[in-house]
Amino acid sequence: MNTHPLFNFIVEKDARTIAVERVFAAPLDPVWAAWTEADILCRWWAPKPYTCVVKSLDFREGGRWLYFMEGPEGDRHWSFFDYESIRPKTYFAGQDGFCDEQGRINASIPSTAWESHFSERDGSTLVKVLLRFVSAEALEKTIEMGFKEGFTAGLQQLDELLADQGH
Amino acid sequence: MDHLSATFQALADPTRRAILARLSQGPASVNDIAAPFSMSLPAVSKHLKVLERAQLIARGKEAQWRPCALKAAPLKVATDWMEQYRRFWEARFDRLDDYLKELQAQPATAKAPTRKSRKKRST
């Protein structure tokens, strides 16, 4: 089980899109649940050492997921995901962006259009996420928001943690 | 504006990307660069200024010719950044893997029975 799962991360600067593809060694049902149910999402959505806390999640077209990620220094990054279209166990799409704890959208950072596709094959599940940015600046700002210097340190900690676990 | 913002802003324009693509083949004069575009020299010069400000290109000192050349360093910063975002996703997915593994280690509570648990049930 030490083989690396398929993971593609394709940046198309001209099209202002990022395509993320990943295969998970589990059937569709639990993978779909992990992406759409609050109690599971909060267990993995934030990479270590960040934690994710879900304030509300209304998984239906027109519904919203409101949550924050908290860093080791107690810094909170409130985010939302507005679900626009859902095809159960196949696809969901919407808008993702930053906001405050009331869910008031931070307009200085443009939101990102998301499409997530799910398909099962031989007991494994392929998830394809297409992120569409309104502009190159939006792409830059989104990345800048949560993932700058402090975050690199966090990722290094994660590497150590995984190394300890023999991954 | 920080360097990274300048880089992305400079890259946001198709003409400037085409200019960079041209310069990736080697230094060129403003006339050479302008040739494939239906654009006035001053318009091309404006694009070159944006690229120069973002430090994506360097211009020679020779007054007459002033060849433009590509500078790769800021592009590298932008690429490094993407790498960070990629690792963010990777780290996130590793956590989901852990959860899914945990879930499959306890077939009694799993929603979809695995082949193993079905076998168990039939015995």
Contacts between the chains, C-beta under 8 A, distances in Angstrom:
chain1	res1	chain2	res2	distance
A	5	B	97	7.3
A	7	B	90	6.4
A	7	B	93	6.9
A	9	B	85	8.0
A	9	B	86	4.2
A	9	B	89	6.4
A	9	B	90	7.8
A	11	B	82	5.2
A	13	B	11	6.4
A	14	B	14	7.7
A	14	B	17	7.0
A	18	B	85	7.4
A	20	B	89	5.4
A	22	B	89	7.9
A	22	B	93	5.2
A	24	B	93	7.7
A	24	B	96	6.6
A	24	B	97	6.6
A	24	B	100	5.8
A	25	B	97	7.3
A	25	B	100	6.8
A	25	B	101	7.8
A	26	B	100	4.2
A	26	B	103	7.1
A	26	B	104	6.3
A	27	B	112	5.2
A	27	B	114	7.9
A	29	B	111	5.5
A	29	B	112	4.5
A	30	B	100	6.1
A	30	B	103	5.6
A	30	B	104	7.9
A	30	B	110	7.1
A	30	B	111	6.5
A	30	B	112	6.7
A	31	B	96	8.0
A	31	B	100	7.0
A	33	B	111	7.3
A	34	B	96	5.8
A	34	B	99	6.4
A	34	B	100	6.9
A	40	B	99	6.8
A	43	B	95	7.1
A	43	B	99	5.4
A	44	B	92	6.5
A	44	B	93	8.0
A	44	B	95	3.7
A	44	B	96	4.2
A	44	B	98	7.4
A	44	B	99	5.3
A	45	B	92	6.5
A	45	B	95	7.9
A	46	B	92	7.3
A	46	B	95	8.0
A	47	B	88	6.0
A	47	B	91	3.3
A	47	B	92	4.8
A	47	B	94	7.7
A	47	B	95	6.6
A	48	B	91	6.7
A	48	B	95	6.9
A	135	B	12	6.3
A	136	B	8	4.6
A	136	B	9	7.1
A	136	B	11	5.8
A	136	B	12	3.9
A	137	B	5	7.1
A	137	B	8	5.8
A	137	B	9	6.4
A	137	B	12	6.8
A	139	B	8	7.1
A	140	B	4	6.3
A	140	B	5	6.3
A	140	B	8	4.3
A	140	B	81	7.8
A	143	B	81	5.8
A	143	B	82	7.7
A	143	B	84	7.1
A	143	B	85	5.0
A	144	B	4	7.4
A	146	B	88	7.8
A	147	B	84	5.4
A	147	B	85	6.0
A	147	B	88	5.4
A	151	B	84	7.1
A	151	B	88	7.2
A	152	B	84	6.3
A	155	B	84	7.6
A	155	B	87	5.5
A	155	B	88	7.4
A	155	B	91	6.1
A	158	B	91	5.2
A	158	B	94	7.8
A	162	B	94	6.9
A	167	B	94	7.8
